[in-house]
């Protein structure tokens, strides 16, 4: 059997653990398996850029952030049929039986398109996909995406640093968190650190009430804003400053973008073990002749839910981006 591994879209901690798991599970369970990495994600698949992988290539990488295979964004792939077909034929012509993919919702969509071309043209390769995204915005009705808990850990570390400075200077900090469509990263980070206020993408913020909260604080206030929120940090700052002036409240406001700090760095133990479990499980599925599909799970040892790709890509049925009310009530009880 010959297989390829692709890491797509934005990198997320845990991708390297997944690569290691697929490589080592293949070579330990069936030593005759040939394992290759797709270099630089979907661009590499379009260009047919493959590199053979050995167990030695994966030594010591499980907790490393990023991806040893690289990932370059390729937005034109979405509408370019020639590129899409080139991917399918590059896999078929190089005799790949399976492609293992870890990535976000864009990679899931690309995998589904690729699989449909393979099926329509009677090509040989099957596509097995799992979620790698710090935003937890891929099929999260069935489990957490790889990288999410690592990003929460990094956020918590940074938020504790900010607390020290905010308290020392009696400042209000507006802190932007990644999470373009989903507020999960901002929400979990805020709950973990005990932030005073969290603004999610679809929130309708009562700024007068927010200023009441700030005025009651003795020293510091940290306001975490998911990047998908409709107002920028500058707009939020202007609104708050106008209310401060009118109500004679003296507080300095500072802005911090946690941004790529959340994405990088070592993977959290939960992401390492879960990514490793998924990689191992998907290899066993491939050795059993599994059809193309999407795999996700909540914890290591749980048999992953397997969804057909055309179902997994339907976000209305598989993904919720708004924080459930019961979690919001939980967070309010901790204030």
VEXBAGU-879418 format. One record per atom (N, C-alpha, C, O, CB): x, y, z. Coordinates in steps of 0.02 Angstrom, whole numbers, plus 50000, padded with zeros to 5 digits. Glycine has a CB too. Layout:
XYZ ...
REM end
This chain:
500424994050000 500005000050000 500445006250000 500975006350032 499525000050061 500225011449965 500585017749962 500115023349984 499565024049957 500855019149890 500335027450033 499905032650060 500285039350061 500905039450061 499665030750131 499895044750062 500175051550067 499845055150125 499275053650144 500085055450001 500205060050153 499945064050209 499985071350188 500495073650162 500355062750275 499435075050200 499415082150183 499175086150243 498675084350274 498955083350122 499525091650259 499295096350310 499085102650273 499475105650237 499855097850363 498455104750283 498175110150242 497935116150282 497795115650342 497615107550202 497895121850248 497635127950278 498095130850330 498705130150324 496965126550309 497805134050381 498215136750435 498505131050477 498155126150491 497805141550479 499135131850496 499425126650539 499115126750608 498855131850630 500195127550544 499135121050641 498875120550710 499295115550748 499485110450721 498125118550710 499455117050812 499845112250852 499485105550855 498885105150866 499955115050923 499865100250845 499585093550842 499635090550773 499575084450765 498865093650864 499745094750722 499825092050654 500425087450649 500395082250617 499895097750603 500975089350682 501565085050679 501455078450716 501715073250695 502165088750710 501065078650769 500895072450804 500495067850759 500575061750760 500505073850869 500045070750719 499655066850671 500105063850618 500035057950601 499105071350638 500565067750591 501045065150541 501425059250570 501485054050539 501525070750518 501685060150631 502075054850662 501645048550670 501885042950657 502345057050731 501025049450692 500585043650704 500445039850640 500465033650640 499935045850736 500315043450586 500165040050522 500785036350497 500755030550477 499915045050469 501355039750498 501975036650473 502145030450513 502255025050485 502565041650476 502165031150579 502395025550621 501875019850624 502065014050625 502545028050691 501235021550625 500735016250625 500765012250561 500725006150562 500025019250635 500845015750505 500905012150441 501505007550440 501445001650424 500955017150382 502085010250459 502705006450453 502785001050506 503124996050495 503295011050456 502465001950563 502494996750616 501974991250605 502114985450617 502394999950684 501374993150582 500854988250573 500934984350507 500794978450504 500174991550574 501164987850455 501304984750391 501944987650362 501914992550325 500694985750341 502514984850379 503154987750360 503254988850285 503664993050264 503704983350384 502884985250244 502954986050171 502604992350145 502674993950086 502684979950135 502224995750188 501875001850167 502365007350147 502885008150179 501405004350224 502205010850095 502605016550072 502245023050092 501675024150072 502735016249994 502575027250132 502255033250160 502605039450133 503215040050136 502265033150237 502215044150107 502485050150077 502135056350106 501555056050124 502395050050001 502505061750110 502215068150132 502105072650072 502515072850026 502675071650183 501545076150071 501415081250021 501725087750046 501535090250099 500635082150006 502185090550009 502545096450031 502145102750016 501925103849960 503235096849997 502055106850068 501715113350063 500975112750046 500705116850009 502045117650011 500655107750075 499925107350073 499635106550004 499905102949962 499645113450105 499075110049992 498695109049930 499095111349870 499015108549816 498035112849933 499535116349878 499955118349822 500415112549801 500515111249742 500385124649841 500675109049851 501105103349836 500745097749800 501035094249759 501405100849899 500095096949818 499715091649785 499565093549712 499575089249668 499055090449822 499425099949700 499325102249631 499955101249589 499925099349531 499105109649630 500535102649621 501175102249584 501495095349586 502005094149554 501665107249613 501185090649623 501465083949628 502115083649667 502575079949649 501575081149559 502155087549721 502765088049761 502715083349821 502405085149872 502885095449784 503005077549816 502975072449868 503675070849894 504155071249856 502625066049842 503715068949958 504355066749987 504235060550029 503775060450071 504685072350029 504645055450018 504565049250057 504745050450129 505225053950145 504985043650027 504355047450175 504455048350246 504635041750280 504375036450263 503825051350279 505095042250328 505295036450368 505145037950441 504985043550459 506045034750357 505215032850483 505125033950555 505625039050581 505465042950626 505195027350593 506225039050553 506735043850576 506505051050562 506665055550601 507405042450541 506155052150508 505915058950491 505435061650544 505355067750550 505575058950423 505115057250582 504615059450630 504865059250702 504475060150749 503995055050624 505505058050711 505775057650780 505755064550813 505985069450784 506515055050779 505465064850872 505465070950912 505015076550888 505095082250910 506135073550916 504545075050844 504135080550816 503445081150848 503085086050835 504045079450742 503245076450891 502545076050913 502315082350947 501735084450938 502455070250959 502745085650987 502515091551024 502685098050988 502525103351014 502815091551093 503005097650930 503195103750894 502575106950862 502135103550837 503715102150840 502565113650863 502045117250828 502175117250753 502675114550730 501985124350854 501725120250715 501795120550643 501715113750611 501365109450638 502465123350625 502035112750555 502005106350519 502645105350481 502865109750444 501395106050471 502955099650488 503595098350453 503485097750378 503975098250341 503915091850480 502875096750356 502735096250284 502605102950252 502635103650191 502145091650273 502455107950293 502295114550266 501565114950243 501255109950228 502755116250209 501315121150239 500645122350215 500605129250185 500695134250220 500115121450271 500485129650120 500425136150085 499695136950062 499405132350033 500915136550025 499425142750074 498725143950054 498685144449977 499135147049944 498445150450087 498135142049951 498025141949879 497295143749865 496905139349845 498205134849849 497105150149874 496405152049868 496105150749799 495505149549793 496325159249883 496525150949747 496255149849679 496035142649668 495685141249619 496785151649628 496235138149712 496045131149704 495285130249707 495015125749675 496375126849758 494945134449744 494235133749755 493835133749690 493345130049684 493985139349800 494055137749641 493665138449579 494045136249517 493805137349461 493445145549571 494625133149526 495035131349468 494985123849456 495295119849491 495775133449478 494595121949407 494465114849394 495105111349370 495205105449387 493915114049341 495525114749333 496135111549310 496585109649369 496865104149370 496525116249262 496645114049418 497035112549478 496725106749516 497085102249539 497075118749523 496065106749522 495725101449559 495845094649526 495975089749561 494975102849563 495795094449461 495905088049426 496645086049428 496805080149429 495665088649353 497095091049428 497805089449432 497965085849497 498365081149498 498235095949427 497635087949552 497745084549616 497535077249611 497905072749633 497355088049672 496955076049584 496695069249580 497145064849538 497285059149556 495985069249550 497375067449481 497795063349437 498505062549465 498835057549452 497815066449367 498745067549502 499405066749533 499395061049584 499885057449590 499615073349567 498855060349620 498785054749667 498725048149630 499065043249646 498175055749713 498295047949579 498175041849542 498795039549504 498985033749506 497595042749493 499115044249469 499685042549427 500295040449468 500735036949443 499875048349382 500315042549531 500865040549575 500675034549618 501025032749665 501075046349619 500105031449602 499895025149633 499765025649708 499895021049746 500415019849620 499495031449730 499315032149800 498625028949813 498145030349778 499305039549821 498605024549862 497975021349881 497565025749927 496945025849922 498115014549915 497895029449971 497545033850019 497915040450026 498525040750022 497475030450088 497525045750036 497785052250056 497495053850125 496885054050133 497595057850004 497935055050174 497735057150241 497805064750245 498335067550231 498165053650296 497255068150264 497245075450267 497065077750337 496605075150368 496735078350215 497445082650363 497255086150424 497245093550409 497745096250385 497735084350484 496685096950423 496625104050408 495955106850430 495565103350463 496725105250333 495825113050412 495215116450432 494645115550383 494645110850343 495345123750441 494155120150386 493565119250344 493715119950269 493375116950228 493025124250364 494225124050252 494425124550182 494715118050156 494595116050099 494925130150174 495105114750199 495405108250179 494875102850174 494915098450131 495935106150229 494375103250217 493815098450213 493445099350147 493285094450113 493335099350272 493315105650128 492975106950065 493385104550005 493125101549959 492825114550058 494045105950008 494485103749953 494505096149949 494525093349894 495195106549963 494505092850007 494515085550008 493885082649976 493905077649940 494585082950079 493325085949990 492685083549961 492685084349885 492465079849849 492105087349992 492915090049862 492965091149789 493425085949758 493255082949707 493215098349774 494005085049788 494485080149764 494185073149760 494255069549710 495105080049808 493835071149814 493535064449816 493005063649762 492945058349732 493245063149885 492605068849750 492095068349698 492395067649628 492125064049586 491645074549700 492955070949616 493295070149552 493565063049545 493495059849493 493875075249544 493865060549599 494135053749599 493575048649583 493665044149543 494455052049667 493005049549616 492445044949605 492165045449534 492015040449502 491885046249656 492105051649509 491805052649443 492245049949387 491995047949334 491665060049431 492895049849399 493355047649347 493625040549359 494045038049321 493935052449342 493385037349412 493585030549425 494325029849444 494645024849426 493445026349365 494595034749480 495295034549500 495375030549564 494885028849596 495575041749510 495995029149583 496125024149635 496135026749706 495995022849752 496765021049621 496285033049718 496445035449785 495825036849827 495325039549802 496865041749781 495855035049891 495325036849939 495605042149987 496205042549999 495085030449979 495155046250013 495355052150052 495075051650122 494465051450132 495125058650017 495515051550172 495325051350242 495525057950275 496105059950271 495645045250279 495055061250308 495155068050332 495005068550406 494555065250432 494725073050293 495385072850441 495205074750510 495315082250519 495625085450477 495625070750561 495065084950574 495055092150585 495685094550621 495835092150675 494435094250624 496035099250590 496585102750623 496455110150619 496555113150566 497275100850592 496235113250674 496055120350672 496035123050743 495735120050787 495355121350637 496355128750754 496345131650821 495675134850837 495525136250895 496895136950829 495255135850787 494605139150797 494055134450819 493515136750840 494395142650734 494165127850816 493645122950832 493005124150791 492455124350818 493475123250907 493105125150727 492545126950683 492425121850628 492145123450575 492665133750652 492645115550639 492565110350589 492205104350620 492495101050664 493245108250558 491605102950599 491225097050623 491245096350699 491345090850725 491515090650591 491155101850734 491235101550807 490615098850843 490605098750905 491395108250834 490105096750806 489565092850838 489805085850857 489465082350894 488955092450792 490385083850831 490625077050840 491295076750877 491535071250890 490685073650773 491595082350893 492235082250928 492595088850920 492385093350884 492665076650903 493165089450956 493565095550953 494105094750900 494375089250890 493875097051022 494275100150866 494795099950815 495485100050847 495585102950900 494715105850766 495955096650814 496645096450838 496945103550836 496885107050786 497075091550795 497255105550891 497555112250895 497165117050939 497435121950963 497625115150828 496525115550949 496105120250988 496355120951060 496435126551084 495375117850988 496465115351094 496675115851164 497375118651171 497535121951221 496635108951197 497805117451121 498465120551122 498405128151118 498765131751153 498905117851064 497955130551075 497855137751068 497565140751131 497735146351149 497395139251009 497115137151165 496855139451229 497415140151280 497445144951318 496295134751255 497865135151282 498435135351329 498865141451316 499055144951364 498855128951322 499025142851253 499445148651237 499085155151256 499395159851281 499615148651162 498435155351243 498045161251260 498055162551336 498135168251358 497315160551236 497975157251373 497965157951446 498635160751471 498645165151514 497835151151480 499175158251443 499835160751464 499905168251451 500125171951494 500395156951427 499695170351391 499755177451374 499285181751415 499465187351435 499615178451300 498685179351427 498195183151465 498425184251538 498265189351568 497525179651464 498785179351565 499055180251633 499605185551634 499655189351682 499315173651660 500015185751581 500515191051577 500175197951574 500385202651608 500965190051514 499655198351533 499305204751525 498985206851591 498975212851607 498765204351470 498735202051629 498425203751694 498925207451739 498745212251772 498165197351728 499545205051740 500045208151783 500145215551766 500155219851810 500715204451777 500225216951701 500335223951680 499705228151689 499735233851711 500565224151607 499135225251671 498505228951678 498375230951750 498165236651763 497915224751652 498515226451796 498405227851867 498895233151892 498705237551931 498475221551908 499515232751870 500025237451893 499855244551872 500005249351909 500705235451867 499545245451814 499435252151786 498695254151787 498525259351759 499695252451716 498265250151817 497535251551818 497285252751746 496965257851732 497395257851862 497415248051703 497235248851633 496685244151612 496575238851642 497845247751589 496345246251559 495875241851524 496245239151463 496525243051424 495215245651504 496235232651454 496555229651395 496015226451351 495615222351373 497075224351416 496015228651288 495605225351237 496065220351201 496575222251172 495295230651186 495885213951204 496325208651181 495975204651127 495465201351139 496535203951241 496245205051066 495925201451011 496165194251007 496765192951013 496055205050944 495695189750998 495845182650992 495665180450922 495185182850892 495455178551044 496045175650895 495845172550832 495175169050841 494965167450896 496385167550808 494845168050785 494185164950786 493745168850738 493305172550759 493875164950857 493865167950673 493525172050622 492765171250624 492405176250623 493785170150553 492535165050626 491815163850627 491585160850693 490995161450711 491625159250570 492035157650728 491865154250791 492155157950850 492735160250848 492105146950790 491765158550904 492005161850964 492295157051015 492435159051072 491455165650995 492385150750997 492595145751047 493265147351078 493345146651139 492615138951015 493755149351038 494425150651066 494405156451114 494685156051169 494925151951009 494085161951094 494035167751139 493655165951203 493845167951257 493675173651103 493115162051196 492705160351254 493075155851303 493095157351363 492065156851231 493375150451278 493725145951323 494325149351356 494455148251415 493945139651286 494685153351318 495255156951346 495025161751401 495345162351453 495635160751291 494465165251388 494215169951437 493985166651501 494105169051556 493645173851408 493635160951494 493415157251553 494015154651593 494015155051654 492965151351533 494515152151558 495095149151592 495485154351632 495725152851686 495555145851541 495555160351605 495945165551639 495535169851686 495815173751724 496285169851589 494865169251683 494445173551724 494405180651698 494395185351736 494705173651794 494375181351632 494315187951602 493665191251624 493165187951639 494335187551525 493685197851626 493095201551651 492535201951599 491955202751618 493305208551671 492705201451535 492185202051483 492435198551420 493025199051402 492005209451469 491985195051386 492145191551324 491635193651271 491035193251283 492135183751333 491875196051213 491435198051159 491505192951102 492035192051074 491615205251134 490945189751086 490925184451035 490695187350968 490425192950966 490465178651058 490785183750913 490655186650847 489965189750838 489915195050807 490745181450796 489445186650864 488765189250851 488465192950911 487865194150912 488315183550833 488875194950958 488625198251018 488365205251004 488635208850962 489165198451072 487845207151041 487585214051041 487795217051108 487475215851158 486795214251030 488335220851108 488645223051170 488315229451196 488225234251158 489405224251160 488125229451260 487875235451294 488495238951324 488725236951377 487335233651350 488745243951290 489365247151312 489285251151376 489775251951413 489625251651257 488695253651390 488585257051454 488655252151512 488955253751563 487885260451456 488385246151503 488455240951555 489185238651561 489425237251615 488005235051540 489525238351504 490235236451506 490635241651545 491085239851583 490505235751434 490475247951535 490835253151573 490655252751648 491085254251690 490655260251545 490045250851663 489885249851734 490345244551765 490595245351821 489135247651742 490445239151728 490885233851752 491595236451761 491925234951811 490885227851704 491835240451713 492515243151716 492575247851777 493085247651812 492695246951651 492065251951788 492085256751843 492115253251911 492405255951958 491485261351840 491815247451916 491815243751979 492475240151992 492605238052049 491245238651978 492885239451940 493515235951949 494005240451987 494035246451974 493815233751881 494385237552033 494865241552071 495485243152030 495745248752032 495065237852134 495725238051991 496365239251958 496355237651883 496595241751843 496895235251991 496095232051862 496195229951793 495555227051764 495125224451799 496755224751789 495495227651697 494955224451660 495225221851595 495545225551557 494365229451648 495115215451582 495315212451518 494695210551479 494275206651501 495775206151529 494635213451420 494075212251375 494325208251316 494725210851276 493725218951353 494105202051308 494335197851253 493825198251196 493225197451207 494425190451277 494075199651137 493635200551078 493825195451024 494395195251001 493695207851051 493345191351005 493455186750949 493515190750885 493145195650874 492875181550944 493975188850841 494115192750780 493505193350735 493475197950694 494675189550742 493015188850742 492425189250700 491915194550722 491415195550688 492095182650698 492045197950778 491575203150802 491575208950752 492085210450721 491775205650873 491005212150745 490905217050691 491295223550701 491425227050652 490175218750686 491485225150762 491855231350775 492595229950786 492775224950817 491555235150835 493015234350761 493735233650771 493925235950841 493525238950877 494125237650718 494545234450860 494795236750925 494785244350930 494635247050982 495505234050938 494945247750875 494935255050875 494235257750886 494135262550923 495215257750809 493745254550855 493045256750864 492825255650936 492485259850965 492585253050815 492995249850964 492815248451034 493145253551081 492835256051127 493025241251054 493785254951068 494145259851109 493815266651106 493735269951157 494885260251087 493625268751047 493305275351038 492655275651077 492515280651110 493185276950964 492245270451073 491605270251109 491725270751184 491395274651218 491205263851092 492185266751209 492325266651281 492595273451304 492385275951356 492815261151299 493055276351266 493345282851286 492825288351288 492835292651332 493905284751238 492355288151241 491815293251241 491395292651304 491195297651333 491375292451179 491245286451324 490855285451385 491265287351447 491005290251494 490615278051391 491915285751447 492355287651503 492345295151513 492275297551569 493075285151491 492415298951458 492425306251463 491765308851490 491765313051534 492575309451394 491225306351463 490565308751485 490435307051558 490115311051593 490015305551442 490675301351581 490545299251650 491125300551697 491125298351755 490375291951651 491635304151672 492215306151712 492555300051744 492725300051804 491995311051767 492655294951704 493015288951725 493725289251698 493825290451639 492645282451701 494215288251741 494905288751720 495215281751715 495405278651765 495315293151769 495255279351653 495585272951639 495935273451572 495655276151524 495075267151639 496545270951569 496885270351505 496665263851471 496535258851504 497655270451514 496625264151404 496455258251366 497045256351321 497335260551287 495815259451323 497215250051323 497745247351280 497465241551239 496975238451258 498355245151322 497805240251182 497585234951137 498145229951127 498715231751117 497355237851069 497965223451129 498435218051115 498105213151068 497525211251078 498675214551181 498465211051016 498225205850970 498595199450986 499195198850973 498325207950894 498235194451015 498565188051030 498745184250967 499245180550965 498115183751074 498335185150915 498465182650848 498875176350842 498695171050867 498795187750812 499445177150807 499845171250789 500195168150849 500435162550846 500355173050737 500215171750905 500465168750966 500045162750985 500295157751011 500465173951024 499385163150971 498935157650988 499055151450945 498945145850967 498215159850982 499275152550883 499345147150835 499995143250844 500005137150833 499305149850764 500525146650865 501185143550867 501345140050932 500925139550976 501705148650853 501965137750937 502205134750999 502045127351004 501735124350960 501915138251058 502265124451059 502185117251069 501445115451076 501035119451098 502565115051131 501305109351056 500615106751062 500465104751134 500905102351170 500515100751015 499845105651154 499615103251220 499565095651218 499475092651166 498935106451239 499635092651277 499625085351282 498975082551252 498995077451218 499685083151356 498415085751265 497775083051238 497785082851162 497545078051132 497185087351263 498055088051131 498085088051058 498585082851032 498455079650980 498275094951032 499135081951067 499625076951045 499315069951046 499365066150998 500255077151090 499005068351103 498725061551110 498125060451064 498065055151034 498525060251183 497685065451059 497095064751016 497305064150943 497045059950906 496615070651026 497775068450921 498005068050852 498335061350838 498245058450784 498505073750837 498705058850887 499035052350878 498525046750874 498595042150833 499525050950936 498015047050916 497485041950915 497125042050848 497005036750818 496985043150972 496955048050824 496605048550760 497035045950702 496785042250659 496405055850746 497685047750702 498115045250649 498155037650649 498105034550596 498805048150658 498245034750708 498275027450715 497615024250692 497625019350654 498425025550788 497055027050715 496405024150699 496275024550623 496015019750593 495845027850737 496445030150593 496335030950521 496765026250480 496555023950427 496455038250500 497375024950503 497805020050469 497485013150472 497465009650421 498505019850501 497225011150530 496895004650536 496285004350490 496144999150460 496695003250609 495925009850485 495355010150439 495585009150367 495265005450329 494985016750447 496135012450349 496395011750281 496595004450267 496455001750213 496995016350270 496915001350315 497124994450306 496524989650301 496584984050276 497574992250364 495944992050325 495324988050319 494934989650256 494404986850244 494884989150380 495214994250215 494884995950152 494345001150157 493885001250115 494584989850123 494375005650207 493855010650218 493765015150157 494245016750122 494025014850279 493145017250146 493005022250095 493195029150121 493315029950180 492255021950074 493215034050077 493385040850096 492915043350150 492325041650150 493355045550035 493175047350197 492755049850250 493115054650296 493725055750290 492495044050291 492735057550341 492995062350390 492945059350460 492435056350477 492595069150387 493485060150499 493515057150566 493615062550619 494015067150610 494095051950569 493245061950674 493355066450730 493155062950794 492765058250793 492955073050721 493435065350850 493245062450916 493375067550971 493715072550960 493655055950929 493095066251029 493165070751086 493775069151128 494075073651157 492545070451129 493965062751132 494525060951176 494875054651150 494565050651115 494265059851248 495505053851167 495875047851146 495555041551173 495345041251231 496605048251169 495515036451131 495215030151151 494495029451129 494235023951124 495245029351224 494165035151115 493485034951088 493515033151015 493915035950977 493115041751099 493085028450993 493055026950922 492795033150885 492235035350898 492585020750909 493195035850839 492975042050805 492335041050766 492195035650740 493525044450758 491945046450762 491375046450717 491645047150646 492065051450632 490875052350735 491395042950602 491605043250532 491025045850490 490485042750488 491845036350506 491125051450455 490615054450413 490825054150340 491405055350325 490475061650435 490355052750294 490515053650223 490705060950211 490435065450243 489905051550179 491165062150166 491425068950156 490875073750135 490885079550156 491965068850104 490405071550094 489885076150072 489405077950128 489055083050123 489495073150014 489385073950181 488995075850241 489415080250287 489155085150314 488755069550279 490045078550296 490475082350341 490545089650318 490585094150360 491155079150345 490545090750252 490645097450226 490025101850235 490065107950225 490845097150154 489455098950252 488835102750263 488845105650334 488625102350382 488205098150253 489105111650340 489205114650407 488555115850444 488555116150506 489585121150400 487995116650408 487355117850442 487155111750484 486795112550533 486815119350391 487385105950464 487195099850501 487745097350548 487605093750596 487025094350452 488365099350536 488915096450574 489265101250622 489645099050665 489415093750527 489135107750614 489535112650651 489105117950683 488635120550653 490045115950604 489255119650746 488935125250779 489475130350796 489975128650826 488535122950843 489365136650777 489865141850788 489695146250849 490135149550876 489925146150727 489075146150870 488875150150928 488955146050992 488805140050994 488155152650921 489185149351044 489275146051109 488595144251138 488165148651143 489685150551158 488475137951157 487825136051186 487665140151249 488115142151286 487825128651203 487025141451259 486815145551317 487045142551383 487225146251429 486045146251317 487045135951389 487235132951453 487975134351469 488155134751527 487115125351451 488395135051417 489085136851430 489145144151449 489565145951491 489515135351369 488745148451419 488745155451438 488515156351511 488785160351548 488295159551391 487995152551530 487765152851599 488295150551647 488385153451701 487135148651609 488655145351628 489215142851667 489745148251677 489995149251732 489525136751634 489915151851622 490425157051627 490195162851672 490585165451711 490595159751557 489555164651666 489295170251707 489325168451782 489435172851823 488565171851687 489235162151798 489245160051868 489945160551898 490025160451959 488985152751875 490455161051855 491145161351880 491395168451888 491945169551913 491605157651833 491005173551867 491235180551872 491325182551945 491515188251960 490725185251838 
REM end
